Amino acid sequence: MTQNTMPSRLVLASSSPYRQKLFSRLNLTFDWVDPGINESTLPGESALGLSQRLGRQKAQAVTAEGDDPLVIGSDQVAACDNRLLGKPGSTAAAREQLAFCAGKQVVFFTSIAVWRPAQQLLREEMESVEVSMRPLTRREIDDYIAADTPLDCAGSFKVESLGITLFRSITTRDPTALEGLPLIALSAMLREAGYRVP
């Protein structure tokens, strides 16, 4: 992303408190805005395609509004056996998702889009994470849900908390991608935009 001047501010276009917490790890001042987009899947859309489209739409939902922000949008979609795994929203749905994924591979696609609306500049990256789930009993699933309440998390677990105990292994270039915001890729994109990211 090439530009002659620094953007006036950073904006994280996300309603997720998990992404806000992750972005805070970079020690940069930023605004947090809910992009308010429809996250429904289009007919025939793949997990990868959905993640990329939503990440881009979230970033581009924030307009310049008289200044020159650099807007970060990100989205994560999980899939297992060609089934998209959304946020469960209820204990029953979380229980069903975890039972379905137990003993299988779950792939997470985490997109990131950096958008500078004043200059119509867009840069996109995507990180994939393969999670091997261990076999789970009904009691283990119920105990986990009661302890971690992962009802707002794709795949029905929180990797940053007790969800890690449900895994056999994780394969990825960037572990923060599984948490919802790939900080390795984002740091590189911000440095390219002129920010100092240690």
ChimeraX attribute file (.defattr): number of C-alpha atoms within 10 A of each C-alpha:
attribute: neighborCount
match mode: 1-to-1
recipient: residues
	/A:1	15
	/A:2	11
	/A:3	12
	/A:4	7
	/A:5	9
	/A:6	12
	/A:7	18
	/A:8	10
	/A:9	14
	/A:10	20
	/A:11	20
	/A:12	24
	/A:13	27
	/A:14	22
	/A:15	14
	/A:16	17
	/A:17	10
	/A:18	16
	/A:19	21
	/A:20	18
	/A:21	11
	/A:22	16
	/A:23	20
	/A:24	12
	/A:25	9
	/A:26	14
	/A:27	10
	/A:28	13
	/A:29	10
	/A:30	16
	/A:31	13
	/A:32	17
	/A:33	17
	/A:34	13
	/A:35	17
	/A:36	13
	/A:37	11
	/A:38	9
	/A:39	14
	/A:40	8
	/A:41	15
	/A:42	9
	/A:43	6
	/A:44	8
	/A:45	12
	/A:46	16
	/A:47	22
	/A:48	20
	/A:49	16
	/A:50	22
	/A:51	25
	/A:52	24
	/A:53	18
	/A:54	24
	/A:55	27
	/A:56	23
	/A:57	22
	/A:58	29
	/A:59	27
	/A:60	22
	/A:61	18
	/A:62	23
	/A:63	16
	/A:64	16
	/A:65	9
	/A:66	7
	/A:67	12
	/A:68	18
	/A:69	23
	/A:70	27
	/A:71	28
	/A:72	29
	/A:73	27
	/A:74	29
	/A:75	26
	/A:76	27
	/A:77	25
	/A:78	26
	/A:79	21
	/A:80	18
	/A:81	11
	/A:82	11
	/A:83	12
	/A:84	19
	/A:85	22
	/A:86	19
	/A:87	18
	/A:88	21
	/A:89	15
	/A:90	14
	/A:91	16
	/A:92	12
	/A:93	15
	/A:94	27
	/A:95	18
	/A:96	15
	/A:97	21
	/A:98	25
	/A:99	16
	/A:100	14
	/A:101	21
	/A:102	18
	/A:103	16
	/A:104	17
	/A:105	19
	/A:106	22
	/A:107	25
	/A:108	28
	/A:109	23
	/A:110	27
	/A:111	29
	/A:112	31
	/A:113	27
	/A:114	29
	/A:115	27
	/A:116	25
	/A:117	20
	/A:118	15
	/A:119	14
	/A:120	9
	/A:121	13
	/A:122	18
	/A:123	14
	/A:124	19
	/A:125	16
	/A:126	20
	/A:127	22
	/A:128	22
	/A:129	20
	/A:130	17
	/A:131	22
	/A:132	19
	/A:133	20
	/A:134	16
	/A:135	15
	/A:136	17
	/A:137	12
	/A:138	12
	/A:139	9
	/A:140	12
	/A:141	19
	/A:142	16
	/A:143	12
	/A:144	20
	/A:145	22
	/A:146	11
	/A:147	12
	/A:148	14
	/A:149	17
	/A:150	24
	/A:151	21
	/A:152	16
	/A:153	22
	/A:154	22
	/A:155	25
	/A:156	28
	/A:157	25
	/A:158	22
	/A:159	18
	/A:160	11
	/A:161	11
	/A:162	14
	/A:163	17
	/A:164	15
	/A:165	14
	/A:166	22
	/A:167	18
	/A:168	14
	/A:169	13
	/A:170	17
	/A:171	12
	/A:172	14
	/A:173	13
	/A:174	16
	/A:175	18
	/A:176	20
	/A:177	25
	/A:178	24
	/A:179	19
	/A:180	25
	/A:181	27
	/A:182	25
	/A:183	19
	/A:184	14
	/A:185	19
	/A:186	20
	/A:187	17
	/A:188	13
	/A:189	21
	/A:190	17
	/A:191	13
	/A:192	13
	/A:193	19
	/A:194	15
	/A:195	15
	/A:196	13
	/A:197	13
	/A:198	7
